[in-house]
Amino acid sequence: MLSEYIIPFLTLSLMEIVLGIDNLVFIAIITSKVEAKSQDLARKLGIFLALSLRVVLLFCISWLMSLSETLFTLFEHPFSGRDLILIFGGLFLIAKATLEIFDKFESDQHHKDTVAVPRASIASAMVQIIILDVVFSLDSVITAIGMVDNKAVMVAAMVVAMCVMLASAKGITGFIERHPSVKMLALSFLLLIGVMLLTEGMDQHVSKGYIYCAMGFSLFVEALNIKYRNVRRRSKA
C-alpha cells in the first residue's frame, strides 16, 4: 500500500526540484541586489514564499481549474485568466532580465566610479519574487495535479523541493556572483523563460524539454569554459 505512494512522491519531488531551478535562479539574482548582510534572509523568505504559494494554490484546485475558462476574445483569440497570468508574468520576466543585462553592462562600463551602487530593500525584492512566484507556482502545481491525486504526497514533494532549494540557494548565488559569465547566462535563461511564458499565454505551446535541454547544453559549455580558464590560470601561475 505504501509503495504506491513512494514512486509518485519521488518522481514528483524530482519534477518540483527541476521546475524550481528557474525560480531559484531568479531569486538568486533578485536577492543579490539586497545588502550583503540581508541576502541570506531574503533568499530564505523568497523560497518560503514560493512554497507557501504552491501549497495555497494546491488547496484551491477548483479556482485553479476555473482559470482556463475564457474571459474575453480579442481578434478571434480567446483569453483565459491563466493566459493573462502567463502573458504578464512573461512580460515582467523579459523586462526584468533585459534591465538586469543592461545594468550589468552599465556597471562594468562605470566600474571606476566611486559612487556607491544603490541597494534594493528586502521588501522590494519580496514584491518582485511574489510576482514571479505566482507564475512559476502555476506551472509547478498544474504539474503536481497531473501526476498525483493525493494532496499529502503533493505537499510532501513540494516541501522536499523547498529543502533542496534552501540547501543549494547560497551555493548557487555565490557561484553566479563569482562567475560573471554564468550570471549573464542565467539572465539569458530568464529571458528565454519569459519568452516561453509569453508564447504559452498566447496558446502557442513550446515543449519545456527543448528549453531545459538548451539550458543544460549551455551550462555544459560554460562549465568547460570555466574549467579551461582555471587550467590556463594555474599554468600561468
Buried (B, 14 or more C-beta within 10 A) or exposed (E): EEEEBEEBBEEBBBBBBBBBBBBBBBBBBBBBBBEEEBBBEBBBBBBEBBBBBBBEBBEEEEEBEEBEEEEEEEEEEEBBBBBBBBBBBBBBBBEBBBEBBEEBEEEEEEEEEEEEEEBBEBEEBBEBBBBBBBBBBBBBBBBBBEBBEEBEBBBBBBBBBBBBBBEBBBEBBEBBBEBEEBBBBBBBBBBBBBBBBBBBBBEEEBEBEEBBEEBEEBBEEBEEBBEEEEEEEEEEE
